[in-house]
């Protein structure tokens, strides 16, 4: 879902709450911190729709492939994988 979304500075969360909430009711907003994307703010309605869609898709996949499960990764697992990949590319 790499679609262009409107952005807002992270300070808007504190300084322009009402305006930001109005924007989020229309579409997600990328919150920027030091010109870098920091988070995506979505309405509760959209969040619930996305969560429901994911649940439905998983149920459909699992009906067709009962052995299918999503892997669960911790932040430490991801960091270890990144470190291992970077060490492999340096040694290559």
ABEGO torsion letter per residue (X at the ends): XBBBBBBBBAAAAAABAAAAAAAAAABBBBBBBGGBBABBBBBAAAAAAAAAAAAAAAAAAAAABAABBBBBBBAAAAAAAAAAAAAAAAAX
